[in-house]
Amino acid sequence: MPAAGAYLGEILVTHLGGRWVPRRDLAESQVVVGSKAWLPFLRARHRLHDRQSILDHSLTQFYRVAAREG
C-alpha cells in the first residue's frame, strides 16, 4: 500500500499544488492542499483494503473531492 499512497500524494502535490508534511509514522504523513490536510497513505489503505472497497470508493473520487475542496 505505500506505493499507492505515495502515488496519490504526489498527484495531489503535482496537480493541486499541495505540499508534503512528513511524519515519523508513514501512514500519518499528510499532503496539505489549501487549508485542508489529506492523508494519502491511510486513504489508499482503506480504499484498497478489499474488492468491495475498491468498487465503493475509488481513488479517482478522492482526488476529485480534494481538487474541489482544495
C-alpha distances in whole Angstrom, upper triangle without the diagonal:
4,5,5,6,9,10,11,12,14,16,17,18,20,21,22,23,21,20,18,19,17,17,17,14,11,10,13,14,15,17,20,22,25,26,23,20,16,13,10,7,9,10,7,6,10,10,8,9,12,14,16,14,13,17,18,16,15,13,16,18,16,17,20,21,20,22,25,25,24
4,6,5,6,8,10,10,12,14,15,16,18,20,21,21,19,18,15,16,14,14,14,12,8,8,12,11,13,14,18,20,24,24,21,18,15,12,9,6,9,11,8,8,12,13,11,13,16,18,20,17,16,20,21,18,17,14,17,19,17,17,21,21,19,22,25,24,23
4,5,5,6,9,10,11,12,14,15,16,18,19,20,18,18,15,17,15,16,17,15,11,12,15,13,15,15,19,20,24,25,22,19,16,14,10,9,12,12,9,10,14,13,12,14,17,18,20,18,16,20,21,18,16,13,16,18,16,16,20,21,19,21,24,24,23
4,5,5,6,9,10,11,13,14,15,16,18,19,17,17,15,17,16,17,18,16,13,12,14,13,14,14,18,18,22,23,20,18,14,12,8,7,10,9,6,8,11,10,9,12,14,15,17,15,13,16,17,14,12,9,12,15,13,13,16,18,16,18,21,21,21
4,5,5,6,9,10,11,12,14,15,16,17,14,14,12,14,13,14,15,13,10,9,11,10,10,11,14,16,19,20,17,14,11,8,5,4,7,7,5,8,10,10,10,13,16,17,19,15,14,18,18,15,13,10,13,14,12,12,16,16,14,17,20,19,18
4,5,5,6,9,10,10,12,14,15,15,13,12,10,12,11,13,15,14,10,10,12,10,10,10,14,15,19,20,18,15,12,10,7,7,11,11,9,11,14,14,14,16,19,21,22,19,18,21,21,18,16,12,14,17,14,13,17,18,16,17,21,20,19
4,5,5,6,9,10,10,12,14,15,13,13,12,15,15,17,19,17,13,13,15,13,13,12,15,15,19,21,19,16,13,12,8,9,13,12,9,12,15,14,13,16,19,20,21,18,16,19,20,17,14,11,12,15,13,11,15,17,15,16,19,20,18
4,5,5,6,9,10,11,11,13,11,12,12,14,15,17,19,17,14,13,14,12,11,10,13,13,17,18,16,13,10,10,6,8,11,9,8,11,13,12,12,15,18,19,20,16,15,17,18,14,12,8,9,12,9,8,12,13,11,12,16,16,15
4,5,5,6,9,10,10,11,9,9,8,10,11,14,16,15,12,12,12,9,8,6,10,10,14,16,13,11,8,8,5,8,11,10,10,13,15,14,15,18,21,22,23,19,18,21,20,17,15,11,12,14,11,10,13,14,11,12,16,15,14
4,5,5,6,8,10,10,9,9,9,12,13,16,18,18,14,15,15,12,11,9,11,12,15,17,16,14,12,12,9,11,14,13,13,16,18,17,18,21,23,24,25,22,20,23,23,19,17,13,13,16,13,11,14,16,13,13,17,17,15
4,5,5,6,8,9,9,11,11,15,16,19,21,21,17,17,17,15,13,10,12,11,15,17,15,14,12,13,10,13,15,13,13,16,18,16,17,20,23,23,24,21,19,21,21,17,14,11,11,13,11,8,11,13,11,11,14,15,13
4,6,6,5,7,6,8,9,12,14,17,20,20,17,16,16,13,10,7,9,7,11,13,12,11,9,11,9,12,14,13,13,17,18,16,18,21,24,24,24,21,20,22,21,17,15,11,11,13,10,7,10,11,8,8,12,12,10
4,6,6,5,4,6,7,11,13,16,20,20,17,17,16,13,11,7,8,8,11,14,13,12,11,12,11,14,16,15,16,19,20,20,21,24,26,27,28,24,23,25,25,21,19,15,15,16,14,11,14,14,11,11,14,14,11
4,6,6,7,9,11,15,16,20,23,23,20,20,20,16,14,11,12,11,13,17,16,15,14,16,14,16,19,18,17,21,23,21,22,25,28,28,29,26,24,26,26,22,19,16,15,17,15,12,14,16,13,12,15,16,13
4,6,8,11,13,17,19,22,25,25,22,21,21,18,16,12,13,10,13,16,15,15,14,16,14,18,20,18,18,21,22,21,22,25,27,27,28,25,23,24,24,21,18,15,13,15,14,10,11,13,11,9,12,14,11
4,6,9,12,15,18,21,24,24,21,21,20,17,14,10,10,7,9,12,12,12,12,15,14,17,19,17,18,21,22,21,23,26,28,28,28,25,23,25,24,20,18,15,14,15,13,9,10,11,8,7,10,10,7
4,7,10,13,16,19,23,23,21,21,20,16,13,10,9,7,8,12,12,12,13,15,15,18,20,19,20,23,24,23,25,28,30,31,31,28,26,28,27,23,21,18,17,18,16,13,14,15,11,10,13,13,9
4,7,10,13,16,19,20,17,17,16,13,10,6,5,4,7,10,10,9,10,12,12,15,17,16,17,20,21,21,23,25,28,29,29,26,25,27,26,22,20,17,17,17,15,12,14,14,10,10,13,12,9
4,7,10,13,16,17,15,16,14,11,8,5,5,7,9,11,11,9,10,12,12,14,17,17,18,20,22,22,23,26,29,30,31,27,26,29,28,24,22,19,19,20,17,15,17,17,13,14,17,15,12
4,6,9,13,14,11,13,11,7,6,4,6,9,12,13,12,9,10,10,10,12,14,15,16,18,20,20,22,24,27,29,29,26,25,28,27,23,22,18,19,20,17,16,18,18,14,16,19,17,14
4,7,10,11,10,12,9,6,5,6,7,11,13,13,12,9,10,10,11,12,14,15,17,18,20,21,23,24,28,30,30,26,26,29,28,24,24,20,22,22,19,18,21,20,16,18,21,18,16
4,7,8,7,10,8,5,6,8,11,14,17,17,15,12,12,11,12,11,13,16,16,17,20,21,22,23,27,29,30,26,26,29,29,25,24,21,23,24,20,20,23,22,19,21,24,21,19
4,5,6,8,6,5,8,11,13,17,19,18,16,13,13,11,12,11,13,16,17,17,19,21,22,22,26,29,30,26,26,30,29,25,25,22,24,25,21,21,25,23,20,23,25,23,21
4,6,9,8,8,11,14,17,20,23,22,20,16,16,14,15,13,14,17,18,18,20,22,23,23,26,30,30,27,28,31,30,27,27,24,27,28,24,24,28,26,24,26,29,27,25
4,5,6,7,11,14,17,20,23,22,20,16,15,12,13,10,11,15,15,14,16,19,19,19,23,26,27,24,24,28,27,24,24,22,25,25,22,23,26,25,22,25,28,26,24
4,5,5,9,12,15,18,21,21,19,15,13,10,10,7,9,12,12,12,15,17,17,17,21,24,25,22,22,25,25,22,21,19,22,23,19,20,23,22,20,23,25,24,22
4,6,8,12,15,18,21,20,17,13,11,7,8,5,6,9,10,9,11,14,14,14,18,21,22,18,19,22,22,19,19,16,19,20,17,18,21,20,18,21,24,22,21
4,6,10,12,16,18,17,14,11,10,6,9,7,7,10,12,12,13,16,17,17,21,24,24,21,21,24,23,20,20,18,21,21,17,18,21,20,17,20,22,20,19
4,7,10,13,16,16,13,10,9,6,8,7,9,11,12,13,15,17,18,19,22,25,25,22,22,25,24,21,20,17,20,20,16,17,20,19,16,19,21,19,17
4,6,10,12,12,10,6,5,5,7,8,10,11,12,14,15,17,18,20,23,25,25,22,22,24,23,20,19,16,18,18,14,14,17,16,13,15,18,16,14
4,6,10,10,8,6,5,6,7,10,12,12,13,16,17,17,19,21,24,26,26,22,22,24,23,19,18,15,16,17,13,12,15,14,10,12,15,13,11
4,6,7,6,4,6,9,10,13,14,14,16,19,19,20,22,24,27,29,28,25,24,26,25,21,20,17,18,18,14,13,15,14,10,12,14,11,9
4,6,6,6,8,11,12,15,16,15,17,20,20,20,23,25,28,29,28,25,24,26,24,21,19,16,16,16,13,11,13,11,8,8,10,9,5
4,6,8,10,14,15,19,20,18,21,23,23,23,26,28,31,32,31,28,27,29,27,23,22,19,19,18,16,14,14,13,10,10,11,8,5
4,7,10,14,16,19,19,18,21,23,23,23,26,28,31,32,31,28,28,29,27,23,23,21,21,19,17,16,16,14,11,12,12,9,7
4,7,10,13,16,15,15,18,20,19,20,23,24,27,29,28,24,24,26,23,20,20,17,18,17,13,13,14,11,9,11,11,8,7
4,7,10,12,12,12,15,17,17,18,20,22,25,27,26,22,22,25,23,19,19,16,17,16,13,13,15,12,9,12,13,11,9
4,6,9,9,8,11,13,13,14,17,18,21,23,23,19,19,21,19,16,15,13,14,14,10,10,13,11,8,11,13,11,10
4,6,6,6,9,10,11,12,14,16,19,21,21,17,17,20,19,15,15,12,15,15,11,12,15,13,11,14,16,14,14
4,6,5,6,8,10,10,12,14,17,19,19,16,15,18,17,14,13,10,12,13,9,10,13,13,11,14,16,15,14
4,5,5,6,9,10,11,12,15,18,19,15,15,18,18,15,14,11,15,15,12,13,17,16,14,17,20,19,18
4,5,5,6,8,10,10,14,17,17,13,14,17,16,13,14,12,15,15,12,14,17,16,15,18,20,19,18
4,5,5,6,8,10,13,15,15,11,11,14,13,10,10,8,11,11,8,11,14,13,12,15,17,16,16
4,6,5,6,8,11,13,14,10,10,13,13,10,9,7,11,12,10,11,15,14,14,17,19,19,19
4,6,5,6,9,12,13,10,10,14,14,12,12,10,14,15,13,15,18,17,17,20,22,22,22
4,6,5,8,11,11,7,9,12,11,9,10,10,14,13,12,14,17,16,16,20,21,20,21
4,6,8,9,9,5,6,9,8,6,7,7,11,11,9,12,15,14,15,18,19,19,20
4,6,7,9,6,6,9,10,9,9,9,12,13,12,15,17,18,18,21,22,23,23
4,7,8,6,8,11,11,11,12,12,16,16,15,18,20,20,21,24,25,25,26
4,6,5,7,9,10,11,12,13,17,17,17,19,22,22,23,25,27,27,28
4,5,5,7,9,10,11,13,16,16,17,19,21,22,23,25,26,27,29
4,5,5,6,9,10,13,16,15,16,19,20,20,22,24,25,26,28
4,5,5,6,8,10,13,12,13,16,17,17,19,21,22,23,24
4,6,6,6,8,11,11,12,14,16,16,18,20,21,22,24
4,6,7,10,11,11,13,16,16,17,19,21,22,23,25
4,7,10,12,10,11,15,15,15,17,19,20,21,23
4,7,8,7,8,11,12,12,14,16,17,17,19
4,5,5,7,9,10,11,13,15,16,17,18
4,5,5,6,9,10,11,12,14,15,16
4,5,5,6,9,10,10,12,14,15
4,5,5,6,9,10,11,12,14
4,5,5,6,9,10,11,12
4,5,5,6,9,10,10
4,5,5,6,9,10
4,5,5,6,8
4,5,5,6
4,6,5
4,6
4
